[in-house]
Amino acid sequence: QVLDAKDIQVFKVTVNGQDAKFGFGEKHSFKGTPLEITLPFELRRGQEAIVEISFESSPKSSALQWFTPEQTSGKKHPFLFSQCQ
């Protein structure tokens, strides 16, 4: 699985609670850096996979944007979204 990881630092990736191997591909000046995740198990058709990524962003992380809790429908938690899917 490959995701865009422009200007973020990734510490850990889990899939359905299991540690997953991950690495970065070649950095592109305007596209970002591919985050390549190897699933820790064979994914079956119709099976759900919950991917959790522990990361840190910075002001340079232009692909990531946050809603404050007040900007969300539940008004309790912040919301992170990406422009570079």
TAHUJO-V855660 format. One record per residue. N is the residue number from 1. PSI is psi in radians with two decimals (NA if undefined). NEAR is the number of other C-alpha atoms within 12 Angstrom. D_CENTER is the distance of its C-alpha to the mean C-alpha in Angstrom with 1 decimal. Layout:
n=(N:N)
psi=(PSI:PSI)
near=(NEAR:NEAR)
d_center=(D_CENTER:D_CENTER)
//
This chain:
n=(1:2:3:4:5:6:7:8:9:10:11:12:13:14:15:16:17:18:19:20:21:22:23:24:25:26:27:28:29:30:31:32:33:34:35:36:37:38:39:40:41:42:43:44:45:46:47:48:49:50:51:52:53:54:55:56:57:58:59:60:61:62:63:64:65:66:67:68:69:70:71:72:73:74:75:76:77:78:79:80:81:82:83:84:85)
psi=(2.42:2.26:2.80:2.31:0.87:2.07:0.70:2.72:2.15:2.29:-0.66:2.56:2.31:2.63:2.08:0.69:-0.07:2.42:2.38:2.52:2.51:2.76:3.03:2.45:-2.92:2.30:2.35:2.43:-0.65:-0.23:-0.48:-2.78:2.22:2.29:1.96:2.09:2.26:2.08:2.46:0.13:2.86:2.20:2.18:2.68:2.25:-0.13:2.39:2.54:2.11:1.99:2.15:2.25:2.10:2.09:2.95:2.29:3.06:3.00:-0.37:-0.20:1.28:-0.38:-0.19:2.38:2.58:2.48:2.40:2.85:-0.64:-0.39:-0.10:2.88:-0.65:-0.30:0.42:-0.56:2.60:2.87:2.26:2.35:2.80:2.52:-0.07:0.80:NA)
near=(21:19:26:31:37:33:27:27:21:27:18:21:27:24:26:19:16:18:21:26:22:27:23:24:19:16:17:14:10:15:21:26:26:26:30:21:27:22:24:20:18:13:15:9:7:6:11:12:20:17:24:20:27:17:20:17:22:17:13:15:25:21:25:25:18:21:18:16:14:13:14:15:12:12:12:12:14:16:18:18:16:19:17:20:16)
d_center=(11.0:9.7:6.7:7.6:6.9:10.1:11.6:9.2:10.3:8.5:11.0:10.4:8.7:10.9:11.8:14.6:15.2:15.9:14.5:12.9:13.7:11.4:12.5:12.3:14.5:16.9:16.0:17.3:19.0:18.0:15.1:12.7:11.8:10.5:8.2:10.5:10.1:13.6:14.1:16.7:18.9:20.3:18.8:21.8:22.4:21.6:19.7:16.7:13.6:11.4:8.1:7.4:5.4:8.1:7.8:10.3:10.7:14.1:16.5:15.9:12.3:13.8:11.0:9.8:12.5:13.6:16.3:18.7:19.9:23.0:21.2:19.8:22.0:22.3:22.6:21.5:17.8:15.6:13.0:9.9:9.4:8.6:11.6:10.5:9.5)
//
